[in-house]
Amino acid sequence: MTEHVKQRHLCAAKHPVPAWSVRFDPTSVSPDGVRCDLAVNMVAQVSMNNEKVRNDFDNVSIFQRPVFNATWDAEKRRWVDLVARGEEGFTFRPTESHREVVYRCTPFWYKMELDEVTGPTYISVSPIPLKGYRLAPMFKNGKSYVYRPCFEYAIGEDNYAHSRAGLVPFEQIPSVLTDRALRYDDKAHIETTEDWFSDYLLLLVEFATRNLHGVMNGKTYRALTCYTYATDSTDGLAGFYTEAPEDYEVGLPMRLSYTDAEGAAQSLDLTLKAIGERTARGCYLDLGIEDVKTLVANNSDFGLAYTVLKTGSALPYITNASSGVWGKLKQSPCVWRGKENPWGNIGSCICNVVFNVKNETGLGVHVLQDLTKFSKGINSEYFLKYDYGKTYMPEGMTEGYIVGFHPFVEDHILIPSSFQSEYPEHYWATYTEQRAKSSTGCNYLRVGGDFRTLSGVNHGTYQLLGTSDMRYVGGRLIVEEEL
């Protein structure tokens, strides 16, 4: 080797690719990857109960997402009057019209390699446009920031959709979510697949695992089964008991479901008041019900689950870390870099990709260009992006886990290719459910999962939803700056 070639070789070894990356072994069942490029030896921890932790990605510009109050100026088509978290005048509960709590995203470029069977094998992100890298799809150019809502879509006292703390997340059928957003601004919309995919890239690299909700559980686990007794006994009161009191926390909102004497489904939204001492029946759960003895005697099929947490249930309380879980329980709300409940709580509906189960040759993937035209069903604004050629789940399968994706049509449109009924510990930890075909033939995409189930199914970060009549869907209020 000549001196010139040797010097060039040594120089290359000292200058790794200016990107942060993770590599997954396609032959391994482990969900964990190996950091590479500039991410080698980096540590990414999340806070539990606001403890101080180490996260080396806090020093990387494209992972920094500062939180602001900002007012939407409909004439200028921009967010104005930004006040950063920590500055005088900042509040998580703005009262002015069109003022919200948002986080700021810095443009980045990415490269992804995908194995059709085992998922992503290499994900790399960079603040500069490297050869073979693409601009993350949530950005319109490589210079301008974009702003996204910190909190889930909620309706304020002014009857407008908002991103503010202290509000109950809004749930409706998908088309109503967009209709209500348009009252805020005539070009407002809910989350897109470009938004979700861009965040997902950073999450995979930062935490180097495909089992993301294992890093920050959030509200993705059901409450444990409770025992009900219709009469008092010597070792316990009439009411509801648990064998695992450590999985409950006084003050958490709960939803009690049951069947009444006429066979109709009923529910009560309650708050856990106290947890009793252990008895032979388990630990008594005081839900503040005035006459629990009559309730359990006259009704049947009781189930207890956590209900929706108000917005701002975590972000205002996490001050010592960029990401974390507020509380010590698996059911506690989580925050990832300013985005509260990226999974858990209410699933966020994606507005620009629809799966058409009535397509003549099998499932069709349709994409909406004008996001304000989102509707109940597929209209003329949608175009067929990909013809699947078959139904997306085996005949007779009612629910399953995604264990394969077709090669990308576009990087940010993921198309499931295979499913299985058992939980795939080694894969994306994603979940789907087959619903009866509606009159519209639509199956929507929800991201972030949904914790409200008594079946114990562990929702992941990407979920094919049922029909357009599905009501338990939330969103995020997004208005784009015009550049």
Secondary structure, 3 states (H helix, E strand, C coil): CCHHHHHHHHHHHHCCCCCEEEECCCCCCCCECEEEECCCCCCECCEECCCCCCEHHHHCHHHCCCEEEEEEECCCCEEEEEEECCCCCCCCCCCCCCEEEEEEECCCEEEEEEECCCEEEEEEEECCCCCCCEECCCCCCCCCCEEEECCCCEECCCCCEECCCCCCECCECHHHHHHHHHHHCCCCECCCHHHHHHHHHHHHHHHCECCHHHCCCCCCCCCCCCEEECCCECCECCEEEECCHHHCCCCCEEEEEEECCCCCEEEEEEECCEEEEEECCEEEEECCCCCHHHHHHHCEEEEEEECCCCCCCCHHHCCCCCEEECCCCCCCCEEECCEECCCCCCCEEEEEEEEECCCCCCCEEEEECCHHHCCCCCCCCEEEEEECCCCCCCCCCCEEEEEEECCCCCCCCCCEEEEECCCCCCCCCCEEECCCCCCCCEEEEEECCCCCCCCCCCCCCEEECCCCCCCCEECCCECCCCC
